[in-house]
Every structure is written in C-alpha cells, then in structure tokens.
C-alpha cells in the first residue's frame, strides 16, 4: 500500500499568487496522480478539509475537525474507502493534558495534536494503525515532549502490531525529537531505501531557488512488521507555482500479519 504525507500550507496565510484558492486544483491533481491509499495532511483549515473531501470522494476522512476547539489546523487522515475497513479512530493533543481539547504545553507556539485510525486491509486481512501529526515549529522542548507522547501512545500496542506514522516534524533527522521516535522503535521508511540522507522537503514556494537549509522535515515512519518497498519525494511545479511550500513524500510499504 502507498502512504503519503502532505503539508498543504494553511489557507489563512496571505500568500498572494500562492494562496490555497489559486493552487487548490493543482494540489488535488498532484495528490490524485500519486494513487496513495493513505493520506496524512497538515495545516488544514476547515475550507481545505472540505475541499479535499469534495475533491477526493473515494476516500474517507478523519481528523477531529468537529471538536469544539477549531481554531487550530487539523491533521486529517484520508484512507481509501474501498480498500480499508475502519475499526476505530481517535486523537489526542500533544500537551501535558492530552485529553483536554485545545491544550498546549511546554514552549509550544501552537496547539498540536495527533490523529489516528485503526484499519483492516480488505486485500490482505491485516489490521494496522496509522497516526498523523504535526510537531511544533518553534519549541524544541515541545517537539521532544510531543514526540515522547506519540511514542508512549504507540507503545501501548504489541511490538508486532503494524503501525505507520506521518507528519511534518519541523526538524531534520539530527534533532533530538527524531531520536525519540527511533528509540521508540519507529524506522524511517525513506532511509531504509535510500540511506541516511537528509533531502530538503521545505522550500517556501521557492522550489530549486531554496537553499535547502531546512533539511528533511516531512517524515513517514513505520513500527512493527512493516517493510518499505519504495519511497519518493514529490515536488511539482506548474507555471512557476508549487502545490505547497512543502514537498509531499510517499512510501510504499508491505504490512505483515502481527504475531
């Protein structure tokens, strides 16, 4: 199956010719062309969430968008309806009080959360869990603690239970927050296939003109009996404009039956 992470850049930003309304259709076309089975989005506002649901009708969406606290972007998950059966879903805020709606802690500049679904693949019968998140862009302590919460939550499942994690982690592989994931048993699908490289995935709508200093900040991790078979970073341009200020990243993975 193919899983893809997409930071689509919030529609609240005053981006001129790169505003969501001008790149929405292009962005949707790029997403459709990747034929992903699982999609994890970051920075979605409600209008973008609605646009994706309308433009990608073959997917089911989940993202706690209807919770009372709706001023923060939603990390929505979309999964291919015809392929997967939904077993359960949920989410938690990345704070010291993870079940308090809209809570924030440490030096986090924004409210951050993680959404998850448990699915059954109708093609193979394998059950698995998929988590999507967006770590803070300012606070280093917050990033490390937010990663810790995700690691601890995942550890409640058996080590042989397949899990996938996507997200804009707002840090590269050398950051201590990413080490939290590695210590928790999460493996980078891109590195498993391409080595421990650090390709830039944020370009701020500058494309090839970006200096590449941010490194790889968009990630797809796997835990348990998951084998990556392919991985690609997607940067599409149309008439000098990009689908987002981030590249999208996808990975093909094989999920094995948990023992």
N, C-alpha and C positions, 0 to 999 in steps of 0.2 A: 504494500500500500504506500501511497505517497502522502507525506505530511509537509505542510508549508507554513512558514511564519511570515506575517506581513504587517509591518508598521506602516499604516496608510497616511499618517500625518493628519492631525486634527483639523476639522473644518472650521474651528474657531480662529485659526491663525490667519493673519492678514498677509496672504502670500501672493497677491496680485494675480498674474497670469498662471501661477501655480496653485491657485486656490482649488479646493476639492471640487467645486462646481465645474471647473474647466478641465479637470483631469479624471473625473469620475468614470466616464465611459472607457477611457484608455486603460485606467487601472483595472476595471472589470474585465476588459478584453485580455489583459495580461494574465489575470488570475485564471480565467477560463482556459487559456491556452496551456496552462501547466497541468491540467487534469488531476488536481490533487483530490485525495479522498478526505483529508482532514485539513482544516484551515484554522490558524490561530491569528487573531488580529489584535493590534494595539492602537491606542489613541482614538478609538471610535467614539464619536458623538452620536446622539440619537438619530440625527438625519443620515449619517453614514451607515449606521446599523440598519436603518430601514432601506437605504439604497442597496446594500449588499443582499438583504433578504429578498428584495424585489428582483435584483439582477442575477441572483444565483438561486433560482427556485428549486433546484434539485438537491439543495442542502437544507438540513435542519439547523437552527441557530440556538445557541445558549450563551448567556452572559450576564445574568443578574441585572439586566437593564431596567427591570421594573421594580427594583428595590427603591425604598424611599429616598436614598441619597443618590441623586442622579447628576450631580454637577461635575463629577469626575468621569473621564473616559472609561469605556467598557472594553475589557479584554475578551471579546466574543470568540466563541468556538463555533465553527460551522463544520458539520460532518455530512457525508453523502448519505441521504436518507435511504436510498435503495440498497446500500451495502451494509449498513450497520443498524443494529437494534440498540436502543437506549436502555441501559439497565438502571442507572442512577446519575444524578448530577448535583453539583453544589459549588461552593466557593467560600473564600474567607479573605478577610482584609489582612494585609501584611503589616501588622501592628502588634503591640503588646496585648491587645484585646481583639483577637482576630474574628470574633463573632459579634462584635459591635459594629453595626453598619456605619460606614464612612469614617472609621477610626484611623488615626495616623500616629506614629511614634518615632522616637529617636530623632535624627536630624533629617527626616524625610521632608522634602519640599512639597510633595503631593500625596494625596491619598492613593494607595496602591493596593491591588488585590490580585488574587489568583482564582481562576475558574477551572472547573474540571468536569469531565464526564467519564462514566464507565460505559463501555460499549462492547457489543458482541459482533464480531465479523461474520456476516452470514455466509461468506465464501469458505471460511476455514473453521468456523465454530469457536475461535479463540476469543476469550474475554480479555480486555485490557483497559487501562486507564490513561486518559490524555489530559494534561494540565497546560494551561496557557497563562502567561503572566507578563508583567512589565515592571522591572525594578526601578528604583528612584534614580533620577538623573543628577542629583546634587549630593546627597548624603552618603558617604562611604560606610559609616556605621549602619545606616539604614539598609543599604544594599546587602551587607553581610548578614544582618539580622533577618531581612526579608528572605534571603536565600536559605538561612537556617530553618525558618518556618516551613518553607516548601519541602526541604529535606526531611524534617521531622514528620510532616504530614505523610509524605510518601513512604516513610519507614514503617508506618502502621500496616502496610501491605506486605505479604511474604516476599522474600528476595527473588523468588522465581515467578512473581506476577509481573507481566509486561507493563511497563509504563513509558509514556512519552511526555516530553516537556518542551514547549516552545516559548520564545519570548524575546523581547528587547530587554537585555540585561543592563544596558547602559554602561558596559565595561567590557574590556577585552579579556583574553584568556589568562593574562598575568595577574589579574585582580584577585584579591582575597575572597571576594564574593563567589567567583567562579570556582575557586578551590573548595569552597563549602559544598558545591554540587559534586565535584569529583570525589571528595571524601565520603559523600553520601551515596556513592555507587552509581552516579549519573555519568554517562560517557557521551562525549561529543561525537555526533554522527559524521560531521564533516571531517574531523581529524582522523577518524577511523579509516577513512578512504583516501584522504589527501595529505595526511601527515599533520604535524602540529604547526600549521601555518596560521597567519593572522591577517587574512584578507579584509580590507576595509568594506564595511556594509552600510556606512552612513556617508552621504555626500552633500547633504543640504541643498539639493536641487542643482548642484554644480557638476555632477557627472564626473567625467575624466579630468575636469579642472580642479577637483578637490585634491587636497594634499595627502589624503589618506591617513591622517594622523589619529583618527578615532579608533582605527583597528576594527576587528570583528566584534560587533556588539549585538548582533541578532543570531540566536542560537537555537539548535534543535538537539536535545539530549535524549538518551534512552537509558532505561534501567531494567534489569532483569533479562529474560531470554529474547532479546531483540537484536537482529543482525542488519546493519546498514548495508545496502547494496549499491546505492548511487546517491550523489549529493551535488547540488548546483546552486550557485548564487545568481540571481536574476536581476539584471539592470537593463531596463528597456527605455528607449528614448523615441519620442515622436515629435518631429518638427522642433527640436531643441528643448523639449519639455519631458519631464520624467513622471513616472506613475506615482512617485513619492519621494521624500527626501532620504529614504532608506532603500537599500536593495531588499528584495524578497529572497528567501532561502528555502529550498525544499530538499527533502531526503526521501529516498525510497527505502523502506525497511521491511524485513520479514519478521513476523511475530511467531514465536514458537509456543506450544502449549505449556502452561505453567505446570510444574511437577508438584 
